[in-house]
Amino acid sequence: MDIPNISYVLAAVLFIVGIKKLSHPKSAQSGNQIAAMGMLIAIVATLTSADKIDFQLIIIGIVIGSIVGLFFAIKVEMTQMPQMVAIFNGFGGGASALVAASEFLKLGSHNLFTLSTIIFSIFVGTLTFTGSFIAFGKLQGFISGKPIMFPGQKIFNALVAIVLVYLSFQIVNYEFIFPGQDIDLKIFYVVIALSALIGITLTIPIGGADMPVVISLLNSYSGIAAAATGFVLMNNGLIISGALVGASGIILTNIMCKGMNRSLANVIFGAMGSSDGEASTAEGTQIQVKSYSTEEAAMIFDAAEKIIVVPGYGLAVAQAQHAVREVAEFLEGKEKEVLYAIHPVAGRMPGHMNVLLAEANIPYEQLKDLDEINPEFEDCDVALILGANDVVNPAARHDTGSPIYGMPILDADKARTVMINKRTMNTGFAGIQNELFGYENSIMIFGDAKDMLQQLLKDLKELF
């Protein structure tokens, strides 16, 4: 009986069930546990089927990995999840590249298929590693969130890609080009260096507004690299799990692109938020806004019956998810309806707002996606926008010169009153001002989202 492969099939079934459950917040936790069980089965099957293995090193690796994972699981805030996901993608790609490189260095015979797969795994894995850490730097603020461009950048990337293909061809066909000679390791190291370089140069021109797409794309890359490494090792479990990650990442990337009404090529090469946006930002003086206090806002809520909360990255930065839940619970206690409008690309990673609000124990039934919530805005008394910008900008509907033109947005402007909380009049990551801020039915409440909501709750309690 082929126990290892049967175990891999069982693991694959658990992976698929787990991914299916991840599609809804209510079942996501159990889905994660089911998928983790599948991975445990695959790991045990691999270790027990190996001919020669140093279990002492394996145990040391498990202990170190468990400690690091536990530390980050406890210490990392929910607002930092996008950064952590970016790092995990990078580590996944880096691990695949290291395994493939080790197989190359110990390779005894020059097998065409194996060499081709090794080079592909190293290329994708290394690109994912460096690209993911650039994405992490942009999310964390170490690197500017604006697109970083230099003259001839696309030509440079094209030249690097051509040299990579040429050198890879040389490695794969070395014994035919240079009969009787061992593979020149200098060429191999240059391939690694160029793969790392192109991962950087492909990621730095992508603006912060596109980070949800970039993270899901890099996640797909890490899966593809893992699947390629599975072919190098001829390990069915790694091939299956890598293929699942790669496929699900591509599907998610496509969903994110549709959420922005942009093609993947436009995301990678379009550099949203570059020159045009900077020219129009200034300090927002071109838009006349009406600034209100929390006391005045409380009186508006007093007369409202239906409130829709629109969370954005400003909510995440302020860690205001618990504060907004407290305000919502108070309003619900006064027999008012409260819903949450979730845009697919709000925040810095796919599902960022869902995760953030779920962490505050906000009922899943109140979280509505774009298509479900948009018809509700016309019958809404107050749309409370907390740190969102581009995803509620009406310019996406009519301004053909806007970088977000055609992007599906939340119809918050159709509410009777639009209440907007921002710390400043700075633009969003698309680099353009939001014309909604100057609408007749819009009011601004400046300040940190958490502080504003806490003061609003006090004013509401005094009013009621």
VEXDO-587926 format. One record per residue (C-alpha): residue in one letter; x, y, z. Coordinates in pm, 1 decimal. Example, Ala and Ser with C-alpha at 12.3 -4.5 7.8 and 13.67 -1.06 7.14 Angstrom:
<recs>
bagu	x	y	z
A	1230.0	-450.0	780.0
S	1367.0	-106.0	714.0
</recs>
This chain:
<recs>
bagu	x	y	z
M	0.0	0.0	0.0
D	134.9	342.4	-99.9
I	72.1	512.1	234.9
P	258.2	839.4	157.2
N	56.0	912.5	-158.6
I	-271.1	811.5	9.7
S	-180.9	1053.5	288.8
Y	-114.2	1327.4	33.3
V	-454.8	1269.9	-124.8
L	-617.7	1293.4	218.0
A	-421.4	1612.1	287.7
A	-532.6	1755.4	-47.2
V	-896.9	1689.1	37.4
L	-853.7	1869.0	370.6
F	-682.7	2160.3	193.7
I	-974.6	2196.7	-46.8
V	-1234.2	2175.1	232.4
G	-1033.9	2428.2	434.0
I	-1012.1	2673.6	143.5
K	-1385.3	2637.4	85.1
K	-1458.7	2724.5	447.3
L	-1227.0	3025.9	427.5
S	-1473.0	3183.6	183.9
H	-1698.4	3293.3	471.5
P	-1588.6	3464.8	796.2
K	-1812.1	3245.8	1013.0
S	-1646.7	2921.9	893.9
A	-1297.7	3063.1	834.7
Q	-1156.9	2955.9	1171.8
S	-1259.6	2593.0	1129.0
G	-1137.5	2604.6	768.8
N	-796.4	2717.0	886.2
Q	-783.5	2433.7	1139.5
I	-887.4	2174.2	879.3
A	-621.0	2294.6	634.4
A	-360.1	2291.0	912.7
M	-453.0	1929.7	990.5
G	-402.7	1847.1	621.8
M	-57.2	2003.6	628.0
L	32.6	1807.8	943.2
I	-65.7	1483.8	769.1
A	145.4	1577.8	464.4
I	448.5	1661.0	681.1
V	425.7	1336.7	880.0
A	386.0	1135.0	557.9
T	694.7	1300.4	408.6
L	911.8	1248.8	716.1
T	814.0	885.7	769.0
S	864.7	794.6	402.8
A	1214.7	942.4	372.7
D	1503.6	694.3	352.3
K	1766.7	895.8	536.6
I	1672.1	1190.2	752.5
D	1824.7	1364.8	1052.7
F	1529.5	1391.2	1291.6
Q	1740.4	1592.2	1535.4
L	1766.5	1877.1	1283.3
I	1397.4	1840.0	1194.7
I	1295.1	1872.9	1560.4
I	1521.4	2176.3	1605.4
G	1361.3	2336.9	1300.6
I	1009.1	2261.4	1428.4
V	1086.8	2409.5	1770.6
I	1240.3	2726.7	1627.4
G	958.1	2769.5	1376.3
S	692.3	2710.6	1642.8
I	846.3	2966.9	1877.6
V	873.3	3229.5	1604.3
G	519.6	3158.7	1481.5
L	374.2	3172.9	1833.1
F	556.9	3498.5	1904.9
F	419.1	3669.4	1595.7
A	69.9	3526.2	1647.3
I	59.7	3684.1	1994.6
K	245.9	4009.0	1931.2
V	134.8	4118.5	1584.6
E	-163.6	4352.9	1592.8
M	-459.6	4298.5	1360.9
T	-366.2	4624.1	1188.9
Q	-30.9	4468.5	1094.6
M	-176.5	4157.1	931.1
P	-101.0	4278.0	576.6
Q	267.2	4317.6	664.3
M	278.6	3973.7	820.9
V	108.5	3814.0	519.4
A	362.6	3983.5	292.6
I	649.6	3842.9	500.8
F	496.0	3494.1	502.2
N	471.5	3506.4	122.9
G	836.9	3605.8	108.0
F	947.2	3327.1	340.4
G	747.9	3074.6	138.0
G	913.4	3180.4	-184.9
G	1254.8	3196.2	-20.7
A	1217.1	2846.1	123.8
S	1128.2	2704.0	-218.7
A	1429.0	2876.4	-376.6
L	1664.1	2743.7	-106.7
V	1543.0	2384.9	-144.5
A	1575.0	2404.9	-523.8
A	1922.8	2558.2	-493.1
S	2036.6	2282.5	-257.3
E	1917.3	2020.9	-505.8
F	2110.7	2197.5	-780.0
L	2432.9	2206.8	-577.0
K	2416.9	1835.5	-492.9
L	2289.0	1727.5	-835.5
G	2491.3	1436.1	-968.2
S	2356.2	1404.0	-1321.0
H	2240.5	1670.8	-1564.8
N	1874.5	1590.3	-1611.9
L	1705.5	1834.7	-1849.5
F	1364.8	1833.2	-1676.0
T	1509.3	1857.6	-1325.6
L	1744.4	2141.6	-1417.7
S	1463.9	2334.5	-1589.4
T	1236.8	2293.8	-1287.4
I	1513.7	2394.9	-1046.6
I	1588.5	2715.0	-1236.4
F	1216.4	2799.0	-1259.6
S	1168.3	2738.7	-886.6
I	1469.8	2952.7	-798.2
F	1354.3	3234.1	-1026.8
V	994.7	3247.4	-896.2
G	1091.4	3182.0	-533.3
T	1364.8	3447.1	-522.9
L	1147.0	3701.7	-703.7
T	871.1	3633.9	-450.9
F	1113.7	3672.3	-159.7
T	1248.9	4014.3	-257.5
G	917.7	4140.4	-396.3
S	736.2	4046.3	-75.2
F	983.0	4231.6	142.6
I	948.9	4541.3	-76.0
A	571.2	4511.4	-28.0
F	629.1	4474.9	346.7
G	844.5	4789.0	346.1
K	575.9	4987.5	164.0
L	306.3	4869.5	405.0
Q	520.3	4932.8	713.1
G	636.7	5274.3	591.6
F	1006.2	5188.3	555.6
I	967.9	5245.5	181.8
S	751.0	5515.2	23.6
G	401.0	5395.5	-57.8
K	412.0	5602.8	-374.8
P	530.3	5440.2	-699.0
I	909.9	5456.3	-725.5
M	1009.6	5510.3	-1085.9
F	1335.2	5576.3	-1269.2
P	1403.6	5656.1	-1636.7
G	1402.5	5351.7	-1860.6
Q	1266.7	5127.4	-1586.1
K	1056.9	4907.9	-1814.6
I	1344.0	4873.4	-2062.3
F	1575.4	4781.0	-1774.8
N	1332.9	4514.2	-1652.0
A	1302.6	4375.9	-2004.6
L	1682.1	4353.9	-2038.9
V	1713.0	4177.4	-1701.7
A	1443.6	3929.0	-1808.5
I	1623.2	3860.0	-2137.8
V	1955.8	3802.4	-1962.2
L	1778.9	3571.8	-1713.1
V	1629.5	3362.8	-1992.3
Y	1965.1	3345.5	-2171.3
L	2160.2	3240.5	-1860.1
S	1891.6	2989.8	-1760.8
F	1913.0	2836.9	-2107.3
Q	2289.2	2811.3	-2065.7
I	2256.3	2631.4	-1731.9
V	1992.2	2387.9	-1855.5
N	2189.6	2307.1	-2171.2
Y	2540.8	2345.1	-2027.5
E	2658.6	1995.0	-2105.6
F	2550.5	2039.9	-2467.3
I	2714.8	2383.2	-2497.8
F	3029.9	2284.1	-2308.1
P	3068.2	1902.6	-2336.5
G	3251.5	1735.1	-2049.9
Q	3260.9	2046.2	-1830.4
D	3087.0	2098.9	-1498.1
I	2824.8	2370.7	-1474.5
D	2978.3	2711.1	-1403.4
L	2843.5	2811.3	-1061.2
K	2907.7	3179.1	-1137.4
I	2625.9	3170.5	-1391.8
F	2400.6	3005.4	-1133.4
Y	2471.9	3277.3	-875.5
V	2409.5	3551.2	-1133.6
V	2067.4	3396.0	-1206.2
I	1984.8	3412.2	-833.9
A	2103.0	3774.7	-811.5
L	1905.6	3883.6	-1118.3
S	1593.5	3704.0	-991.7
A	1624.5	3896.2	-664.4
L	1679.0	4221.4	-854.3
I	1376.0	4184.7	-1080.9
G	1159.5	4106.1	-777.5
I	1258.5	4448.3	-642.1
T	1225.7	4642.9	-966.4
L	884.0	4491.2	-1042.5
T	744.3	4582.2	-699.0
I	882.0	4931.8	-626.3
P	677.0	5102.5	-902.7
I	350.1	4967.8	-760.1
G	164.5	5218.7	-544.4
G	13.2	5153.8	-203.5
A	-340.7	5152.6	-346.0
D	-256.1	4833.1	-531.3
M	-111.1	4647.6	-231.8
P	-414.1	4412.3	-193.4
V	-355.9	4293.0	-550.2
V	21.1	4266.9	-501.9
I	-12.1	4061.4	-183.8
S	-253.1	3812.6	-343.9
L	-28.7	3790.5	-654.0
L	282.7	3725.9	-445.7
N	86.5	3463.9	-253.6
S	18.9	3293.0	-586.0
Y	388.0	3315.4	-677.4
S	486.7	3145.9	-352.4
G	250.3	2858.4	-434.4
I	386.8	2825.6	-787.5
A	741.8	2816.8	-651.5
A	643.0	2547.7	-400.6
A	477.6	2336.6	-673.0
A	789.2	2367.9	-890.5
T	1004.3	2257.0	-596.7
G	767.6	1962.7	-552.4
F	855.4	1852.6	-905.7
V	1223.6	1890.8	-823.5
L	1185.4	1662.8	-521.4
M	915.0	1450.0	-685.9
N	697.9	1505.8	-379.5
N	326.3	1482.7	-457.3
G	222.9	1657.8	-137.7
L	428.3	1966.0	-218.9
I	304.4	1967.5	-577.8
I	-61.2	1952.2	-466.6
S	-35.3	2213.2	-189.7
G	170.6	2447.3	-406.7
A	-73.8	2416.9	-695.2
L	-368.0	2492.6	-465.2
V	-198.3	2803.2	-325.5
G	-96.3	2916.6	-671.9
A	-442.1	2868.6	-819.5
S	-630.0	3026.0	-528.2
G	-388.0	3320.4	-530.8
I	-447.1	3382.5	-901.0
I	-825.3	3363.0	-852.1
L	-805.8	3608.0	-561.0
T	-583.9	3839.5	-766.3
N	-844.8	3836.8	-1041.3
I	-1117.7	3922.1	-789.2
M	-908.2	4211.2	-656.4
C	-846.1	4343.8	-1008.2
K	-1219.3	4331.9	-1082.1
G	-1279.2	4517.0	-755.5
M	-1060.6	4797.8	-892.7
N	-1178.8	4764.2	-1253.8
R	-819.0	4726.3	-1364.3
S	-620.9	4461.7	-1547.9
L	-333.3	4282.2	-1379.7
A	-92.1	4434.0	-1632.6
N	-222.0	4780.2	-1539.7
V	-160.4	4711.4	-1171.0
I	194.4	4588.9	-1231.5
F	296.5	4854.7	-1484.1
G	44.4	5134.8	-1429.5
A	198.6	5294.2	-1116.7
M	-125.5	5431.2	-967.7
G	-66.4	5739.7	-758.7
S	227.1	5887.4	-947.7
S	262.2	6228.7	-1107.0
D	-97.6	6326.1	-1184.2
G	-217.0	6257.6	-830.9
E	62.4	6457.5	-669.2
A	-18.3	6759.4	-880.9
S	-375.1	6770.5	-749.6
T	-322.5	6704.1	-381.1
A	-189.2	7025.9	-226.7
E	-363.9	7060.0	108.6
G	-709.5	6998.8	-30.3
T	-782.3	7373.6	-56.9
Q	-970.8	7324.5	-379.8
I	-1251.4	7148.3	-187.7
Q	-1466.7	7339.5	60.2
V	-1565.3	7115.3	350.6
K	-1801.1	7155.6	644.7
S	-1630.7	7063.8	971.3
Y	-1855.0	6937.0	1252.5
S	-1793.6	6845.8	1616.3
T	-1886.1	6510.7	1771.1
E	-2165.6	6685.1	1963.5
E	-2323.2	6800.3	1638.0
A	-2271.0	6453.5	1490.0
A	-2448.2	6297.8	1789.7
M	-2757.0	6508.3	1718.6
I	-2761.0	6381.3	1359.9
F	-2743.5	6023.0	1486.8
D	-3030.7	6099.6	1723.7
A	-3260.6	6160.7	1425.9
A	-3125.3	5872.2	1218.4
E	-3286.8	5531.8	1186.0
K	-3042.9	5355.7	954.6
I	-2663.4	5392.5	970.6
I	-2406.3	5235.6	739.8
V	-2044.6	5229.4	858.2
V	-1776.8	5236.2	586.8
P	-1444.4	5120.3	736.4
G	-1111.9	5201.9	571.2
Y	-742.9	5194.7	643.5
G	-774.6	5493.2	879.3
L	-986.5	5274.0	1106.6
A	-713.6	5009.8	1102.9
V	-433.8	5257.4	1175.6
A	-625.5	5401.0	1471.9
Q	-715.2	5048.3	1594.2
A	-1069.3	5175.1	1629.0
Q	-1253.4	4849.7	1557.2
H	-1360.6	4805.8	1919.6
A	-1465.2	5170.4	1949.1
V	-1687.2	5148.9	1641.5
R	-1849.6	4833.4	1778.5
E	-1930.0	5012.6	2105.7
V	-2088.6	5304.2	1919.3
A	-2285.9	5064.9	1699.9
E	-2409.3	4863.3	1998.6
F	-2526.5	5182.3	2170.4
L	-2715.7	5291.6	1858.2
E	-2868.6	4945.3	1819.0
G	-2980.7	4970.2	2179.9
K	-3180.3	5274.7	2072.1
E	-3350.9	5061.1	1803.8
K	-3142.9	5194.1	1514.7
E	-3018.5	4969.9	1233.1
V	-2641.0	4953.0	1182.5
L	-2470.1	4785.6	886.2
Y	-2110.3	4775.0	763.1
A	-2012.4	4830.6	399.4
I	-1705.3	4628.6	298.9
H	-1524.2	4717.4	-21.9
P	-1309.4	4430.7	-160.6
V	-992.9	4642.3	-177.1
A	-1039.4	4849.7	139.5
G	-731.7	4829.2	359.3
R	-400.2	4677.6	261.4
M	-482.9	4316.1	188.0
P	-780.6	4112.3	66.9
G	-1035.3	4081.8	347.1
H	-851.7	4329.5	570.5
M	-1168.4	4499.9	694.2
N	-1348.2	4167.9	749.9
V	-1063.1	4042.2	966.3
L	-1040.4	4368.0	1159.3
L	-1411.2	4387.3	1240.1
A	-1434.9	4016.0	1317.7
E	-1155.9	4065.7	1572.9
A	-1387.8	4313.2	1747.8
N	-1667.3	4049.6	1750.9
I	-1893.0	4245.4	1518.0
P	-2162.0	4003.8	1391.2
Y	-2082.8	3859.9	1048.0
E	-2440.7	3918.8	936.4
Q	-2385.0	4295.1	955.8
L	-2086.3	4288.1	719.0
K	-2214.4	4349.0	366.8
D	-2008.1	4336.0	48.3
L	-2023.4	4601.2	-222.8
D	-2300.8	4453.7	-437.1
E	-2515.6	4376.9	-134.5
I	-2481.5	4711.5	43.5
N	-2491.3	4962.3	-244.0
P	-2873.0	4950.9	-287.6
E	-2904.0	5024.8	87.6
F	-2736.8	5367.0	71.9
E	-3033.1	5540.9	-92.9
D	-3245.7	5448.4	209.4
C	-2969.7	5532.9	457.9
D	-2985.7	5827.4	699.8
V	-2613.5	5839.1	781.9
A	-2313.0	5690.4	604.7
L	-2025.7	5701.5	855.7
I	-1694.5	5682.9	666.9
L	-1400.1	5594.8	888.9
G	-1069.7	5644.8	711.4
A	-1185.8	5527.2	368.8
N	-1098.3	5743.3	70.1
D	-1066.2	5608.8	-283.5
V	-1335.0	5339.5	-238.4
V	-1603.9	5608.4	-182.9
N	-1480.9	5866.2	-436.2
P	-1761.6	5945.7	-686.2
A	-1497.3	6051.3	-942.0
A	-1466.7	5681.7	-1024.1
R	-1807.2	5704.7	-1195.6
H	-1762.0	6006.8	-1421.5
D	-1405.0	6147.6	-1428.5
T	-1240.9	5974.8	-1724.2
G	-909.2	6138.8	-1638.3
S	-902.9	5995.4	-1286.5
P	-673.3	5700.2	-1212.6
I	-965.9	5527.7	-1038.2
Y	-1215.5	5583.6	-1322.2
G	-1434.1	5276.5	-1368.1
M	-1343.8	5130.6	-1028.9
P	-1656.1	4998.9	-850.4
I	-1712.6	5212.9	-540.7
L	-1942.8	5219.4	-241.8
D	-2237.3	5454.0	-309.3
A	-2195.2	5635.0	21.1
D	-2265.3	5972.2	-144.9
K	-2628.5	5864.9	-193.0
A	-2696.4	5862.2	182.3
R	-2894.3	6152.3	328.1
T	-2594.3	6254.5	536.3
V	-2235.7	6149.0	473.0
M	-2024.4	6177.7	787.1
I	-1651.1	6151.5	709.3
N	-1378.6	6100.7	967.4
K	-1020.3	6173.0	863.4
R	-714.6	6297.8	1045.9
T	-624.5	6540.9	765.0
M	-728.3	6631.7	412.5
N	-444.4	6422.6	270.3
T	-530.1	6205.8	-27.2
G	-567.7	5830.2	-36.5
F	-315.4	5600.1	-199.9
A	-447.6	5677.7	-547.2
G	-302.5	6025.0	-496.4
I	-620.5	6223.2	-573.9
Q	-860.5	6430.8	-369.5
N	-1204.2	6287.8	-294.0
E	-1474.1	6510.6	-439.2
L	-1723.6	6356.9	-193.9
F	-1572.1	6569.4	83.6
G	-1716.2	6884.1	-74.0
Y	-2065.2	6748.4	-143.3
E	-2361.7	6933.1	5.2
N	-2467.6	6631.5	213.3
S	-2114.7	6565.3	343.6
I	-1967.9	6676.5	675.6
M	-1616.2	6624.2	811.8
I	-1514.0	6525.5	1162.8
F	-1137.6	6558.3	1183.6
G	-924.7	6354.7	1420.7
D	-805.3	6006.0	1504.2
A	-1084.2	5753.1	1440.7
K	-1058.7	5588.8	1782.6
D	-1055.2	5917.7	1973.3
M	-1343.5	6053.5	1766.1
L	-1559.2	5745.9	1820.1
Q	-1493.5	5740.5	2193.0
Q	-1593.0	6107.5	2222.2
L	-1893.7	6046.9	1999.2
L	-2009.4	5768.2	2231.6
K	-1984.0	6002.3	2531.1
D	-2185.1	6269.0	2348.6
L	-2446.7	6011.7	2244.9
K	-2488.3	5892.4	2604.0
E	-2532.8	6251.1	2725.3
L	-2782.4	6324.1	2447.1
F	-2995.1	6014.1	2505.1
</recs>
